[in-house]
C-alpha cells in the first residue's frame, strides 16, 4: 500500500516541467521587484535644489535699546540651482523672512512660482520692507 505522500502524481520533482512552470511567475515577479528597487533607490537621484544666500545687506539699521526696537531695510540675494541634469523643477511661490531668536525682524520677501530648466541657476535679489521688532 502506498501512502499519499509517495504518490508520483502528487509529488513535484524539481526536474519536472510542472515545477519549472510554477517557478516562472515567481522569478518574473521577483525580477520586477528587484528592477523597481534598483531604479528607485540606486538609479534615482536624491539631490535637492540648492538654495544659497549669496548676500545680505541692511540699510538704515537702527537699534533702540530703551524702546526694544530693531529696524532696517534688508536686501537679500538668493541663488537657487537645479541639480538635475535632465529634469525640470517647478516651484510654487514661497516667502522669506529674517528672524532673530524665533522672532521676525523683517517683512517678507516673496518669490513667485517659476520653472527651472535642468542644471539652471537663478539669482533672486529683493528688498524686504522694514519691520519694527520688539523683545530682542
LINCOR-V16384 format. One record per pair of residues at least 24 apart in sequence whose C-alpha atoms are under 7 Angstrom apart, sorted by sequence separation. I is the first residue (numbers start at 1). J is the second residue. D is the distance in Angstrom with one decimal. If there is no record, write none. Layout:
# LINCOR-V16384
i=I j=J d=D
i=I j=J d=D
This chain:
# LINCOR-V16384
i=53 j=77 d=6.1
i=54 j=78 d=5.5
i=90 j=114 d=5.9
i=91 j=115 d=6.1
i=106 j=130 d=5.4
i=107 j=131 d=5.4
i=53 j=78 d=4.6
i=54 j=79 d=6.4
i=90 j=115 d=4.3
i=106 j=131 d=4.7
i=52 j=78 d=5.7
i=53 j=79 d=6.3
i=89 j=115 d=5.7
i=90 j=116 d=6.3
i=105 j=131 d=5.9
i=51 j=78 d=7.0
i=52 j=79 d=5.2
i=88 j=115 d=6.8
i=89 j=116 d=5.2
i=105 j=132 d=6.8
i=51 j=79 d=5.7
i=52 j=80 d=6.5
i=88 j=116 d=5.6
i=89 j=117 d=6.8
i=105 j=133 d=5.3
i=51 j=80 d=4.5
i=88 j=117 d=4.8
i=50 j=80 d=5.6
i=51 j=81 d=6.6
i=87 j=117 d=7.0
i=88 j=118 d=5.3
i=49 j=80 d=6.8
i=50 j=81 d=5.1
i=87 j=118 d=5.2
i=49 j=81 d=5.7
i=50 j=82 d=6.8
i=86 j=118 d=5.2
i=49 j=82 d=5.1
i=85 j=118 d=5.1
i=49 j=83 d=5.9
i=82 j=116 d=6.7
i=84 j=118 d=5.5
i=85 j=119 d=5.5
i=48 j=83 d=6.8
i=84 j=119 d=5.8
i=47 j=83 d=6.5
i=82 j=118 d=6.0
i=83 j=119 d=5.6
i=82 j=119 d=5.0
i=81 j=119 d=6.8
i=82 j=120 d=5.6
i=81 j=120 d=5.9
i=82 j=121 d=6.4
i=81 j=121 d=4.2
i=80 j=121 d=5.6
i=81 j=122 d=6.4
i=79 j=121 d=6.8
i=80 j=122 d=5.3
i=79 j=122 d=5.7
i=80 j=123 d=6.5
i=79 j=123 d=4.6
i=78 j=123 d=5.6
i=79 j=124 d=6.5
i=77 j=123 d=6.7
i=78 j=124 d=5.1
i=77 j=124 d=5.4
i=78 j=125 d=6.4
i=77 j=125 d=4.2
i=76 j=125 d=5.7
i=77 j=126 d=6.5
i=76 j=126 d=5.6
i=75 j=126 d=5.8
i=76 j=127 d=6.4
i=75 j=127 d=4.3
i=74 j=127 d=5.6
i=75 j=128 d=6.1
i=74 j=128 d=5.1
i=73 j=128 d=6.3
i=74 j=129 d=6.9
i=73 j=129 d=5.8
i=74 j=130 d=6.9
i=73 j=130 d=4.9
i=72 j=130 d=5.2
i=71 j=130 d=6.0
i=71 j=131 d=5.9
i=71 j=132 d=5.1
i=70 j=132 d=5.7
i=71 j=133 d=6.8
i=69 j=132 d=6.1
i=70 j=133 d=5.2
i=69 j=133 d=5.2
i=70 j=134 d=6.8
i=69 j=134 d=4.9
i=68 j=134 d=5.1
i=68 j=135 d=5.9
i=68 j=136 d=6.6
